[in-house]
Amino acid sequence: MNDPQKGSEDKRLVPSNFALIVSVILPIIIFQFVGFELQNGAGEEMHNPQRDVPRAIIRSGFTAAVFYV
């Protein structure tokens, strides 16, 4: 049985290989960067981005909240 003072000794939950860690983290970072870049292109195409961008943020947050709940 594990000693609570030492913490968990189950090493299977933590990746020990650096290549495995990179292969998991890198796609997430690339996906976030691509999503960040798309907003700039969308803002350039809008007629009134100062009005439309905050509305889009609120609508997308509300939509995500509805689907996750």
Secondary structure, DSSP 8 states (H G I E B T S, - for coil): ---TTT----GGGS---HHHHHHHHHHHHHHHHHHHHHHHHHHHH-S-HHHHHHHHHHHHHHHHHHHH-
